[in-house]
Amino acid sequence: MKSNKESILEMYFLEHLRPVDIAKKLNISKSAVTQVLQKDDRYSKEKELRKAENYRKHIQNTEEGNKIKRKIKQFKNSVDDLVLKNMHNQASSELSAPRKLNNMAYRNWNKSAYKYNEKRKGYEFRKELGRSNDVPKFIKVEV
């Protein structure tokens, strides 16, 4: 049967386990594992190699995460652009049509100019904006 020292060295250098995992498998403390490893000549070189590998993995994971975030942002922006384009096209068709624009279409196109009046069940043009004669003063909501 192998001694703990041989098992520790084999698990660390051949199986590439971490000292914490070795300690759990052998049911000993992590510091006992580390003390055995530090006495081996190969330990410092192996530790540096693992550190460099972990750094490469970290950089790669960060880059992949950034790519995913960019794709999500681009998709969200393209969806927003599509919604705005559709709104613009609808407003353009409503406003450039040769027929007369109905009151509700005008209100939907110019929402900030109207406020809802609960008593009258309709939209009133805001007085502080000033209104020309061709702009509806009150738009009744038909339910």
Backbone hydrogen bonds, N-H to C=O, Kabsch-Sander energy under -0.5 kcal/mol:
donor,donor_aa,acceptor,acceptor_aa,energy
7,S,3,S,-2.3
8,I,4,N,-2.8
9,L,5,K,-2.4
10,E,6,E,-2.4
11,M,7,S,-2.7
12,Y,8,I,-2.4
13,F,9,L,-2.6
14,L,10,E,-2.1
15,E,10,E,-1.7
17,L,11,M,-2.5
22,I,18,R,-2.3
23,A,19,P,-2.5
24,K,20,V,-1.9
25,K,21,D,-2.2
26,L,22,I,-2.5
27,N,23,A,-0.8
28,I,23,A,-2.0
33,V,29,S,-1.5
34,T,30,K,-2.6
35,Q,31,S,-2.3
36,V,32,A,-1.7
37,L,33,V,-2.4
38,Q,34,T,-2.6
39,K,35,Q,-0.8
39,K,36,V,-0.6
40,D,37,L,-1.3
43,Y,40,D,-0.9
46,E,42,R,-2.4
47,K,43,Y,-2.7
48,E,44,S,-1.9
49,L,45,K,-2.2
50,R,46,E,-2.4
51,K,47,K,-2.1
52,A,48,E,-2.4
53,E,49,L,-2.3
54,N,50,R,-2.6
55,Y,51,K,-2.0
56,R,52,A,-2.2
57,K,53,E,-2.5
58,H,54,N,-2.4
59,I,55,Y,-2.5
60,Q,56,R,-2.5
61,N,57,K,-2.8
62,T,58,H,-2.4
63,E,59,I,-2.4
64,E,60,Q,-2.4
65,G,61,N,-2.4
66,N,62,T,-2.4
67,K,63,E,-2.2
68,I,64,E,-2.2
69,K,65,G,-2.4
70,R,66,N,-2.5
71,K,67,K,-2.4
72,I,68,I,-2.3
73,K,69,K,-2.4
74,Q,70,R,-2.9
75,F,71,K,-2.5
76,K,72,I,-2.5
77,N,73,K,-2.7
78,S,74,Q,-2.6
79,V,75,F,-2.3
80,D,76,K,-2.6
81,D,77,N,-2.7
82,L,78,S,-2.1
83,V,79,V,-2.4
84,L,80,D,-2.6
85,K,81,D,-2.6
86,N,82,L,-2.5
87,M,83,V,-2.5
88,H,84,L,-2.6
89,N,85,K,-2.8
90,Q,86,N,-2.4
91,A,87,M,-2.6
92,S,88,H,-2.9
93,S,89,N,-2.5
94,E,90,Q,-2.4
95,L,91,A,-2.6
96,S,92,S,-2.2
97,A,93,S,-0.6
106,Y,102,N,-2.0
107,R,103,N,-2.4
108,N,104,M,-2.6
109,W,105,A,-1.9
110,N,106,Y,-1.6
111,K,108,N,-0.6
113,A,110,N,-1.3
114,Y,111,K,-1.4
115,K,124,E,-2.3
117,N,122,G,-3.5
118,E,116,Y,-0.6
121,K,117,N,-1.0
122,G,117,N,-1.6
123,Y,139,I,-3.0
124,E,115,K,-2.9
125,F,137,K,-2.7
126,R,113,A,-2.8
129,L,126,R,-1.4
130,G,127,K,-1.2
135,V,132,S,-1.4
139,I,123,Y,-3.0
140,K,138,F,-0.5
141,V,121,K,-1.8
142,E,140,K,-0.6
143,V,141,V,-0.6
